[in-house]
């Protein structure tokens, strides 16, 4: 396996572990305590669908290697 393939797999693994698993856990806890909802499969599904877009944005856009370079370049142009 090449180094580039390993980096891709690490980003995918990071997306699932950090983005999805932690996001769902965080949202599930928030739904449970803030709304007083019972712990059901339906509540877990809601937490998953709420966490997924944020995980995608966070892990695949913001954590992209060139994202912060592009942001700082835009800021320096002004």
HUGILIN-V805246 format. One line per field, one symbol per residue. ss: DSSP state (h for helix, s for strand, l for the rest). A space follows every 50 residues. Layout:
# HUGILIN-V805246
ss = ???
This chain:
# HUGILIN-V805246
ss = llhhhhhhhhhhhhhhhhhhhhhhhhhhhhhhhhhlllllhhhhhhhhhh hhhhhhhhhhhhllllhhhhhhhhhhhl
